[in-house]
Amino acid sequence: INKNFGISLGITHSTQGQDYSDYSGTEQDSGTSNTAVLFSYSKKIKLTYINLPLQLHYNTSESKPLSFTCYIGIYYARLIKYADIYSVKGSNSYGSISQVDTASGNTLHNIYSVSFPWAYGKSNSNSSFSGRPFKPYDIGEMIGIGMQRKISGDGLFFIMLNYQGGFMDIKNIDSKYSSNNYKYYNFFGTLDPNQFLPFKNSLIGISLGFKIKI
């Protein structure tokens, strides 16, 4: 726009998610005369996006050896793939149970193993989604602040602290699976304390790079 302000459009690739395994709990099981089963849980979510940012930039003076720069903007992100892995393990004096559910694409893959004497065995099955667990897009804000140093007539080196935050709850709470249309986010009930919380994307990071005038 002028020597201090500019506008940019771009395209970026980002991978983000959630990983937690620090919670457990007990439940009574009628199969063992209400003997408590101790469960432990873990969750891994990986989301991969293509982002289209629109940014308004400001710099104090690119002609000086050292200058301040910042930007604000918005972005549109398209989800290109995801993986949501939920694991449960439990045991008591009668035996053990393990379950791993992996959601990716249009499929929920379930692996189940029980060694309790009244309900033993293994299963390995796939179910199809009607509505994936995560929304196909996200919209949010972007902010960055930093410094840039002139290293040649047309070249600048910059370092910036960046923040990106989504406006939307990216969970598709209406997601269902199998021919019986079970709700995905009600699969484990209250066993997962984060299951019913809204999921919003956020990123913070440092960027280094070169700007060359052409």
Solvent accessible surface area in square Angstrom, and as a share of the most:
residue,aa,sasa,rsa
1,I,145,0.73
2,N,93,0.48
3,K,173,0.73
4,N,32,0.17
5,F,87,0.36
6,G,20,0.19
7,I,113,0.58
8,S,40,0.26
9,L,147,0.73
10,G,36,0.34
11,I,122,0.62
12,T,71,0.41
13,H,114,0.51
14,S,17,0.11
15,T,66,0.38
16,Q,24,0.11
17,G,50,0.48
18,Q,67,0.30
19,D,102,0.53
20,Y,28,0.11
21,S,76,0.49
22,D,128,0.66
23,Y,39,0.15
24,S,74,0.48
25,G,26,0.25
26,T,85,0.49
27,E,79,0.35
28,Q,117,0.52
29,D,42,0.22
30,S,99,0.64
31,G,38,0.36
32,T,4,0.03
33,S,102,0.66
34,N,90,0.46
35,T,45,0.26
36,A,43,0.33
37,V,1,0.01
38,L,103,0.51
39,F,25,0.11
40,S,54,0.35
41,Y,10,0.04
42,S,32,0.21
43,K,17,0.07
44,K,113,0.48
45,I,11,0.06
46,K,114,0.48
47,L,6,0.03
48,T,4,0.02
49,Y,2,0.01
50,I,50,0.26
51,N,4,0.02
52,L,89,0.44
53,P,9,0.06
54,L,76,0.38
55,Q,27,0.12
56,L,69,0.35
57,H,52,0.23
58,Y,70,0.27
59,N,15,0.08
60,T,60,0.35
61,S,25,0.16
62,E,35,0.16
63,S,85,0.55
64,K,119,0.51
65,P,92,0.58
66,L,95,0.47
67,S,5,0.03
68,F,79,0.33
69,T,9,0.05
70,C,31,0.18
71,Y,16,0.06
72,I,105,0.53
73,G,18,0.17
74,I,96,0.49
75,Y,6,0.02
76,Y,80,0.30
77,A,2,0.02
78,R,114,0.42
79,L,26,0.13
80,I,89,0.45
81,K,126,0.53
82,Y,11,0.04
83,A,30,0.23
84,D,0,0.00
85,I,61,0.31
86,Y,7,0.03
87,S,26,0.17
88,V,9,0.05
89,K,132,0.56
90,G,6,0.06
91,S,57,0.37
92,N,31,0.16
93,S,108,0.70
94,Y,102,0.39
95,G,20,0.20
96,S,51,0.33
97,I,29,0.15
98,S,39,0.25
99,Q,24,0.11
100,V,54,0.31
101,D,4,0.02
102,T,37,0.22
103,A,0,0.00
104,S,47,0.31
105,G,28,0.27
106,N,89,0.46
107,T,54,0.31
108,L,5,0.03
109,H,61,0.27
110,N,27,0.14
111,I,78,0.40
112,Y,74,0.28
113,S,33,0.22
114,V,12,0.07
115,S,65,0.42
116,F,7,0.03
117,P,82,0.52
118,W,99,0.35
119,A,47,0.36
120,Y,167,0.64
121,G,35,0.34
122,K,176,0.74
123,S,51,0.33
124,N,106,0.54
125,S,56,0.36
126,N,106,0.54
127,S,29,0.19
128,S,79,0.51
129,F,20,0.08
130,S,64,0.41
131,G,38,0.37
132,R,100,0.36
133,P,0,0.00
134,F,6,0.02
135,K,64,0.27
136,P,68,0.43
137,Y,77,0.29
138,D,0,0.00
139,I,68,0.35
140,G,0,0.00
141,E,66,0.30
142,M,22,0.10
143,I,78,0.39
144,G,1,0.01
145,I,89,0.45
146,G,13,0.13
147,M,78,0.35
148,Q,3,0.01
149,R,131,0.48
150,K,73,0.31
151,I,95,0.48
152,S,62,0.40
153,G,63,0.60
154,D,82,0.43
155,G,7,0.07
156,L,8,0.04
157,F,71,0.30
158,F,39,0.16
159,I,80,0.40
160,M,19,0.08
161,L,87,0.43
162,N,32,0.16
163,Y,88,0.33
164,Q,21,0.09
165,G,6,0.05
166,G,11,0.11
167,F,113,0.47
168,M,39,0.17
169,D,42,0.22
170,I,3,0.02
171,K,6,0.03
172,N,35,0.18
173,I,108,0.55
174,D,92,0.47
175,S,0,0.00
176,K,67,0.28
177,Y,15,0.06
178,S,31,0.20
179,S,113,0.73
180,N,99,0.51
181,N,82,0.42
182,Y,116,0.44
183,K,96,0.41
184,Y,15,0.06
185,Y,17,0.07
186,N,90,0.46
187,F,74,0.31
188,F,28,0.12
189,G,25,0.24
190,T,124,0.72
191,L,44,0.22
192,D,3,0.01
193,P,83,0.52
194,N,35,0.18
195,Q,18,0.08
196,F,114,0.48
197,L,95,0.47
198,P,87,0.55
199,F,25,0.10
200,K,122,0.52
201,N,14,0.07
202,S,72,0.46
203,L,58,0.29
204,I,132,0.67
205,G,33,0.32
206,I,121,0.62
207,S,39,0.25
208,L,116,0.58
209,G,17,0.16
210,F,135,0.56
211,K,79,0.33
212,I,123,0.63
213,K,119,0.50
214,I,212,1.07
